[in-house]
Amino acid sequence: MYARYLAMSLIVIPVLILLVLLASVIIGTFISELLYPLAEYTKIAEQIK
């Protein structure tokens, strides 16, 4: 019984880590996609002033 849990954890933990890394990459690209146009708009707004 214990050996099965150990094997499960050895499989599950790396998969969870990969999922977390993938999620962080997706969130990071999503945030940068949102922030980049905002930064461009602020630059344009400062130039107008």
C-alpha positions in Angstrom: 0.0 0.0 0.0 2.7 2.5 1.0 4.8 1.7 -2.1 1.9 2.5 -4.3 1.4 5.9 -2.7 5.1 6.5 -3.1 5.0 5.6 -6.8 1.9 7.8 -7.2 3.6 10.7 -5.6 6.6 10.3 -7.8 4.4 10.6 -10.8 2.0 13.2 -9.6 4.5 15.7 -8.1 6.4 16.3 -11.4 3.2 16.6 -13.3 1.9 19.2 -10.8 5.1 21.1 -11.1 4.9 21.1 -14.9 1.2 22.2 -14.7 2.2 25.1 -12.4 5.0 26.2 -14.6 2.8 26.0 -17.7 0.1 28.0 -15.9 2.6 30.7 -14.8 3.9 31.0 -18.4 0.4 31.4 -19.7 -0.5 33.9 -17.1 2.8 35.8 -17.6 2.2 36.1 -21.4 -1.5 37.1 -20.8 -0.4 39.8 -18.4 2.3 41.1 -20.7 -0.2 41.1 -23.6 -2.5 43.2 -21.4 0.2 45.5 -20.0 2.1 46.2 -23.3 -0.8 48.1 -24.9 -1.4 50.0 -21.7 2.3 51.1 -21.7 2.0 52.2 -25.3 -1.1 54.2 -24.5 0.6 55.9 -21.5 3.6 56.8 -23.8 1.2 58.3 -26.4 -0.7 60.2 -23.7 2.6 61.6 -22.3 3.6 62.7 -25.8 0.3 64.5 -26.2 0.7 66.4 -22.9 
